[in-house]
């Protein structure tokens, strides 16, 4: 098995990759550019995804009433205090659907971010049903001079689950969007949520094989968290047997099994999500933070003498 990762880690680390490529940490600065979502305004549906409450995930400086440049200034100042080694930044269009608008408006927002002297690229969070040729043309043009990542919320590879959580798109649409973006030479990132209602551990593990067959550059993993103010929170409180949420130890065992089956060339940007305690309605992992979960995962990888891709089977 060929090792694709850099350094002495046992998984293909995004942070190590960008450190080697750019000479420093690349820190994402979250932005709220004021875009809406077609799954909320009636274009595709109403109410949004059952798990979604953006207030639980956006930093306080992310105010759509503020210009992009002001959000970047405040976000960079905040992140410099938290991450002492941060010196280069990616403007992360995070809130709602950031390709949902006319191309002229998208270009204006993206260019304002790229004009910031400390920003080296943009990361655009969107839905797989909200990209088309003109928008991909714009992103391809920007990618000629800047780092551009297109982040797709896949969440699940199973249409039954996507319907259950009111995503409003199919997995086939995710596959199409990923392939179109990859054909343009864009960095393609995908999000997966583990622990969605009625999905078995076997089904979740099988997604490693499915995703590995796609031209995805990097992945973000999130354990399902039940967030206050969502339809899913109401479902959880009234019908908890729908859910089989992970304990921390269970999740670490699962994520190791998952990456063992994952293609070794796919970069991993994050292993878990984190919602403010005041917004968390479901099972809590206490005060455990991202870096502590990462430390646990790396320790287990070493103790089990395993690594990303160990059980991956590549087809010719």
FIVEX-714410 format. One record per residue (C-alpha): residue number from 1; residue in three letters; x, y, z negated. Coordinates in Angstrom, 3 decimals, decimal comma. Layout:
<recs>
REC    nr   rest          u          v          w
REC   NUM    ALA          X          Y          Z
...
</recs>
This chain:
<recs>
REC    nr   rest          u          v          w
REC     1    UNK      0,000      0,000      0,000
REC     2    UNK      1,379      3,379      0,997
REC     3    UNK      1,418      6,021     -1,734
REC     4    UNK      0,014      9,278     -0,379
REC     5    UNK      0,237     11,349     -3,518
REC     6    UNK      3,052     13,609     -4,635
REC     7    UNK      4,892     13,619     -7,951
REC     8    UNK      4,514     10,888    -10,558
REC     9    UNK      0,727     10,911    -10,923
REC    10    UNK     -1,318      7,832    -10,071
REC    11    UNK     -3,936      9,689     -8,060
REC    12    UNK     -3,766     12,141     -5,176
REC    13    UNK     -3,848     15,388     -7,126
REC    14    UNK     -5,112     18,584     -5,491
REC    15    UNK     -3,202     20,734     -7,997
REC    16    UNK      0,109     18,996     -7,267
REC    17    UNK     -0,521     19,205     -3,526
REC    18    UNK     -1,135     22,970     -3,521
REC    19    UNK      1,761     23,568     -5,912
REC    20    UNK      4,092     21,884     -3,445
REC    21    UNK      2,532     23,551     -0,401
REC    22    UNK      2,171     27,106     -1,711
REC    23    UNK      4,837     27,186     -4,402
REC    24    UNK      2,377     27,956     -7,202
REC    25    UNK     -0,973     27,061     -8,686
REC    26    UNK     -3,976     28,060     -6,545
REC    27    UNK     -6,763     29,097     -8,888
REC    28    UNK    -10,338     29,410     -7,656
REC    29    UNK    -12,223     32,574     -8,581
REC    30    UNK    -15,970     31,965     -8,641
REC    31    UNK    -18,176     34,490     -6,821
REC    32    UNK    -21,889     35,162     -6,512
REC    33    UNK    -22,349     36,785     -3,122
REC    34    UNK    -26,116     37,116     -3,478
REC    35    UNK    -27,090     34,334     -1,101
REC    36    UNK    -30,266     32,331     -1,603
REC    37    UNK    -31,031     28,678     -0,884
REC    38    UNK    -33,388     27,228      1,736
REC    39    UNK    -34,494     24,682     -0,824
REC    40    UNK    -35,813     27,510     -2,995
REC    41    UNK    -37,243     30,082     -0,613
REC    42    UNK    -39,519     27,679      1,265
REC    43    UNK    -37,465     27,284      4,435
REC    44    UNK    -36,828     23,656      3,447
REC    45    UNK    -38,569     23,425      0,094
REC    46    UNK    -39,369     25,112     -3,197
REC    47    UNK    -37,974     24,740     -6,674
REC    48    UNK    -34,470     23,714     -5,647
REC    49    UNK    -32,663     20,555     -6,680
REC    50    UNK    -34,083     19,098     -9,875
REC    51    UNK    -30,731     19,394    -11,715
REC    52    UNK    -29,869     22,940    -10,598
REC    53    UNK    -29,565     25,972    -12,847
REC    54    UNK    -26,791     28,240    -11,582
REC    55    UNK    -26,801     30,254    -14,798
REC    56    UNK    -25,243     27,276    -16,527
REC    57    UNK    -22,237     27,182    -14,182
REC    58    UNK    -21,400     30,760    -13,169
REC    59    UNK    -19,015     32,901    -15,235
REC    60    UNK    -20,423     36,133    -16,654
REC    61    UNK    -18,524     38,318    -14,161
REC    62    UNK    -20,376     36,659    -11,251
REC    63    UNK    -23,022     39,309    -10,687
REC    64    UNK    -24,467     39,611     -7,159
REC    65    UNK    -25,033     43,318     -7,817
REC    66    UNK    -21,252     43,805     -7,984
REC    67    UNK    -19,152     44,037     -4,806
REC    68    UNK    -17,078     40,970     -3,956
REC    69    UNK    -13,885     42,943     -4,625
REC    70    UNK    -15,032     43,895     -8,132
REC    71    UNK    -15,969     40,307     -8,984
REC    72    UNK    -12,535     39,216     -7,781
REC    73    UNK    -10,748     41,851     -9,886
REC    74    UNK    -12,623     40,804    -13,015
REC    75    UNK    -12,335     37,098    -12,284
REC    76    UNK     -8,603     37,240    -11,647
REC    77    UNK     -8,045     39,240    -14,848
REC    78    UNK    -10,022     36,611    -16,796
REC    79    UNK     -8,221     33,660    -15,208
REC    80    UNK     -4,759     35,145    -15,750
REC    81    UNK     -5,404     35,104    -19,479
REC    82    UNK     -6,665     31,516    -19,399
REC    83    UNK     -4,160     30,072    -16,928
REC    84    UNK     -0,781     31,674    -17,468
REC    85    UNK      0,761     30,090    -14,358
REC    86    UNK     -1,964     31,322    -11,990
REC    87    UNK     -0,452     33,657     -9,387
REC    88    UNK     -2,387     32,950     -6,188
REC    89    UNK     -6,145     32,759     -5,863
REC    90    UNK     -8,892     31,319     -3,682
REC    91    UNK    -12,168     33,244     -3,510
REC    92    UNK    -14,790     30,610     -4,297
REC    93    UNK    -18,228     31,416     -2,926
REC    94    UNK    -19,973     29,174     -5,421
REC    95    UNK    -23,522     30,273     -6,288
REC    96    UNK    -26,326     28,793     -4,183
REC    97    UNK    -25,794     28,328     -0,396
REC    98    UNK    -22,983     30,442      1,015
REC    99    UNK    -23,540     29,848      4,722
REC   100    UNK    -27,223     30,704      4,433
REC   101    UNK    -27,475     34,006      6,255
REC   102    UNK    -26,680     35,768      9,540
REC   103    UNK    -23,115     35,412     10,806
REC   104    UNK    -22,535     39,185     10,565
REC   105    UNK    -23,314     39,173      6,826
REC   106    UNK    -21,237     36,049      6,213
REC   107    UNK    -18,231     37,554      7,977
REC   108    UNK    -18,551     40,779      5,982
REC   109    UNK    -18,578     38,891      2,662
REC   110    UNK    -15,753     36,526      3,614
REC   111    UNK    -13,554     39,323      4,978
REC   112    UNK    -14,040     41,432      1,850
REC   113    UNK    -12,706     38,511     -0,181
REC   114    UNK     -9,788     37,839      2,175
REC   115    UNK     -8,839     41,523      2,102
REC   116    UNK     -8,015     41,259     -1,609
REC   117    UNK     -4,246     41,357     -1,980
REC   118    UNK     -4,124     38,396     -4,376
REC   119    UNK     -6,426     36,101     -2,397
REC   120    UNK     -4,876     33,569     -0,005
REC   121    UNK     -8,050     31,875      1,169
REC   122    UNK    -11,719     31,158      0,648
REC   123    UNK    -13,715     28,156     -0,442
REC   124    UNK    -17,328     28,180      0,722
REC   125    UNK    -19,883     26,109     -1,155
REC   126    UNK    -22,842     25,107      0,967
REC   127    UNK    -25,386     22,481      1,933
REC   128    UNK    -24,794     20,052      4,810
REC   129    UNK    -27,972     21,263      6,511
REC   130    UNK    -26,815     24,895      6,528
REC   131    UNK    -23,929     24,829      9,005
REC   132    UNK    -24,217     25,267     12,754
REC   133    UNK    -21,984     26,156     15,700
REC   134    UNK    -21,855     29,964     15,171
REC   135    UNK    -21,014     29,585     11,478
REC   136    UNK    -18,389     26,957     12,146
REC   137    UNK    -16,958     29,202     14,892
REC   138    UNK    -16,579     31,980     12,304
REC   139    UNK    -14,895     29,736      9,739
REC   140    UNK    -12,606     28,238     12,378
REC   141    UNK    -11,530     31,742     13,392
REC   142    UNK    -10,758     32,706      9,789
REC   143    UNK     -8,852     29,455      9,254
REC   144    UNK     -6,300     30,440     11,889
REC   145    UNK     -4,786     32,929      9,413
REC   146    UNK     -6,101     31,849      5,998
REC   147    UNK     -6,844     28,751      3,976
REC   148    UNK    -10,542     27,918      4,452
REC   149    UNK    -12,322     25,109      2,638
REC   150    UNK    -15,919     24,137      3,282
REC   151    UNK    -17,435     22,482      0,203
REC   152    UNK    -20,457     20,290      0,843
REC   153    UNK    -22,813     19,183     -1,893
REC   154    UNK    -23,354     15,560     -0,884
REC   155    UNK    -24,211     14,477     -4,454
REC   156    UNK    -25,271     10,972     -3,364
REC   157    UNK    -24,914      8,710     -0,331
REC   158    UNK    -28,411      7,316     -0,845
REC   159    UNK    -31,492      8,925      0,693
REC   160    UNK    -33,757      7,514     -2,008
REC   161    UNK    -31,772      9,408     -4,623
REC   162    UNK    -31,628     12,566     -2,517
REC   163    UNK    -35,414     12,550     -2,251
REC   164    UNK    -35,784     11,913     -5,966
REC   165    UNK    -33,654     14,934     -6,901
REC   166    UNK    -35,301     17,117     -4,223
REC   167    UNK    -32,123     17,806     -2,260
REC   168    UNK    -34,079     18,398      0,946
REC   169    UNK    -31,507     16,755      3,241
REC   170    UNK    -30,426     13,248      4,156
REC   171    UNK    -27,049     11,561      3,907
REC   172    UNK    -26,946     11,420      7,710
REC   173    UNK    -26,968     15,225      7,699
REC   174    UNK    -24,003     15,179      5,303
REC   175    UNK    -22,082     12,870      7,633
REC   176    UNK    -22,823     15,083     10,636
REC   177    UNK    -21,767     18,275      8,843
REC   178    UNK    -18,537     16,743      7,544
REC   179    UNK    -17,562     15,506     11,002
REC   180    UNK    -18,355     18,854     12,667
REC   181    UNK    -16,289     20,766     10,099
REC   182    UNK    -13,380     18,342     10,361
REC   183    UNK    -13,383     18,678     14,152
REC   184    UNK    -12,743     22,413     13,658
REC   185    UNK     -9,702     21,728     11,523
REC   186    UNK    -11,338     23,034      8,350
REC   187    UNK    -10,477     21,636      4,952
REC   188    UNK    -13,524     19,554      4,012
REC   189    UNK    -14,423     19,084      0,366
REC   190    UNK    -17,351     17,022     -0,880
REC   191    UNK    -19,128     16,865     -4,232
REC   192    UNK    -20,530     13,689     -5,797
REC   193    UNK    -22,624     13,375     -8,952
REC   194    UNK    -22,395     10,129    -10,909
REC   195    UNK    -25,302      8,995    -13,076
REC   196    UNK    -28,228     10,237    -10,999
REC   197    UNK    -31,592      8,651    -11,873
REC   198    UNK    -32,034      4,962    -11,015
REC   199    UNK    -28,603      4,561     -9,360
REC   200    UNK    -26,769      1,470    -10,600
REC   201    UNK    -23,060      1,397    -11,380
REC   202    UNK    -22,614     -0,923     -8,396
REC   203    UNK    -24,297      1,555     -6,060
REC   204    UNK    -22,172      4,389     -7,378
REC   205    UNK    -18,961      2,408     -6,925
REC   206    UNK    -19,961      1,500     -3,374
REC   207    UNK    -19,875      5,197     -2,497
REC   208    UNK    -16,062      5,105     -2,654
REC   209    UNK    -16,071      2,914      0,450
REC   210    UNK    -18,668      5,068      2,198
REC   211    UNK    -16,852      8,342      1,542
REC   212    UNK    -13,470      6,877      2,456
REC   213    UNK    -14,761      6,263      5,985
REC   214    UNK    -15,428      9,991      6,495
REC   215    UNK    -12,939     12,787      7,410
REC   216    UNK    -13,002     14,272      3,911
REC   217    UNK     -9,886     16,054      2,645
REC   218    UNK    -10,800     16,365     -1,016
REC   219    UNK    -13,456     15,424     -3,551
REC   220    UNK    -14,988     16,833     -6,713
REC   221    UNK    -16,635     14,432     -9,140
REC   222    UNK    -19,276     15,406    -11,683
REC   223    UNK    -20,938     13,278    -14,317
REC   224    UNK    -24,654     14,005    -14,429
REC   225    UNK    -25,443     16,630    -17,041
REC   226    UNK    -28,998     17,523    -17,989
REC   227    UNK    -29,162     21,298    -17,868
REC   228    UNK    -31,640     23,428    -19,763
REC   229    UNK    -34,249     25,162    -17,629
REC   230    UNK    -34,320     22,539    -14,858
REC   231    UNK    -36,982     20,143    -13,651
REC   232    UNK    -34,604     17,309    -14,510
REC   233    UNK    -34,491     18,483    -18,134
REC   234    UNK    -38,279     18,187    -18,283
REC   235    UNK    -38,056     14,684    -16,768
REC   236    UNK    -35,372     13,665    -19,245
REC   237    UNK    -37,302     14,867    -22,271
REC   238    UNK    -40,545     13,209    -21,164
REC   239    UNK    -39,151     10,068    -19,523
REC   240    UNK    -35,603      9,355    -20,781
REC   241    UNK    -35,638      5,763    -19,488
REC   242    UNK    -35,166      7,200    -15,978
REC   243    UNK    -31,614      8,043    -16,973
REC   244    UNK    -28,541      6,028    -17,842
REC   245    UNK    -26,096      8,772    -18,774
REC   246    UNK    -22,420      8,010    -19,257
REC   247    UNK    -20,686      7,979    -22,607
REC   248    UNK    -17,193      9,420    -22,282
REC   249    UNK    -15,492      6,016    -22,564
REC   250    UNK    -17,892      4,538    -20,003
REC   251    UNK    -17,217      7,374    -17,603
REC   252    UNK    -13,446      7,027    -17,821
REC   253    UNK    -13,715      3,288    -17,088
REC   254    UNK    -16,077      4,010    -14,198
REC   255    UNK    -13,999      6,769    -12,610
REC   256    UNK    -10,895      4,577    -12,668
REC   257    UNK    -12,819      1,793    -10,949
REC   258    UNK    -14,078      4,318     -8,406
REC   259    UNK    -10,705      5,777     -7,442
REC   260    UNK     -9,192      2,279     -7,230
REC   261    UNK    -11,604      1,788     -4,311
REC   262    UNK    -11,096      5,250     -2,811
REC   263    UNK     -8,832      5,942      0,174
REC   264    UNK     -5,444      7,047     -1,217
REC   265    UNK     -5,101     10,015      1,159
REC   266    UNK     -8,174     11,855     -0,218
REC   267    UNK     -7,226     14,596     -2,656
REC   268    UNK     -9,066     14,763     -5,968
REC   269    UNK     -9,852     18,292     -7,128
REC   270    UNK    -11,694     17,440    -10,332
REC   271    UNK    -12,923     14,417    -12,230
REC   272    UNK    -15,767     15,853    -14,298
REC   273    UNK    -18,110     18,773    -14,768
REC   274    UNK    -18,587     20,990    -17,764
REC   275    UNK    -21,709     22,944    -18,666
REC   276    UNK    -21,846     25,380    -21,607
REC   277    UNK    -23,144     23,574    -24,727
REC   278    UNK    -26,107     25,958    -24,982
REC   279    UNK    -27,342     24,680    -21,602
REC   280    UNK    -26,780     20,963    -22,235
REC   281    UNK    -29,938     18,981    -22,975
REC   282    UNK    -28,597     15,472    -22,391
REC   283    UNK    -25,830     13,310    -23,800
REC   284    UNK    -22,957     15,379    -25,148
REC   285    UNK    -19,248     14,609    -25,038
REC   286    UNK    -18,672     16,997    -27,912
REC   287    UNK    -15,889     19,527    -27,516
REC   288    UNK    -13,979     17,425    -24,970
REC   289    UNK    -12,567     19,639    -22,216
REC   290    UNK    -11,497     18,988    -18,595
REC   291    UNK     -7,819     18,635    -19,409
REC   292    UNK     -8,505     16,139    -22,197
REC   293    UNK    -10,581     13,960    -19,871
REC   294    UNK     -7,799     14,136    -17,290
REC   295    UNK     -5,242     13,112    -19,919
REC   296    UNK     -7,403     10,136    -20,891
REC   297    UNK     -7,782      9,057    -17,258
REC   298    UNK     -4,056      9,284    -16,576
REC   299    UNK     -3,248      7,361    -19,757
REC   300    UNK     -5,655      4,578    -18,766
REC   301    UNK     -4,213      4,430    -15,244
REC   302    UNK     -0,750      3,889    -16,682
REC   303    UNK     -1,861      1,338    -19,266
REC   304    UNK     -3,792     -0,662    -16,659
REC   305    UNK     -0,987     -0,244    -14,122
REC   306    UNK     -3,460      0,864    -11,480
REC   307    UNK     -3,836      3,805     -9,100
REC   308    UNK     -5,991      5,478     -6,488
REC   309    UNK     -6,462      3,140     -3,565
REC   310    UNK     -5,242     -0,026     -5,278
REC   311    UNK     -8,404     -1,890     -4,233
REC   312    UNK     -9,023      0,121     -1,070
REC   313    UNK     -9,437     -1,961      2,055
REC   314    UNK     -8,716     -0,059      5,240
REC   315    UNK    -10,340     -1,293      8,424
REC   316    UNK     -8,550     -0,996     11,751
</recs>
